């Protein structure tokens, strides 16, 4: 697997892993197509590849330019 070829929920999954987030096991078992992570004990949708609210802070923290 090449990181540059990841997209969608699979990219979101690996970003969550890299960020150390606790991932809902339903995604890992292939039971759910969307990625959910635990935030303060509750499940929350996590989609940094398509949701600026999730991905924006990562881009800003990494000082990544989107030109």
Buried (B, 14 or more C-beta within 10 A) or exposed (E): EEEEEBEEBBBBBBBBEEEEBEBBEBBEEEEEEEBBBEEEEEEEEBBBBEEEEBBEEEEEEEEEEEE
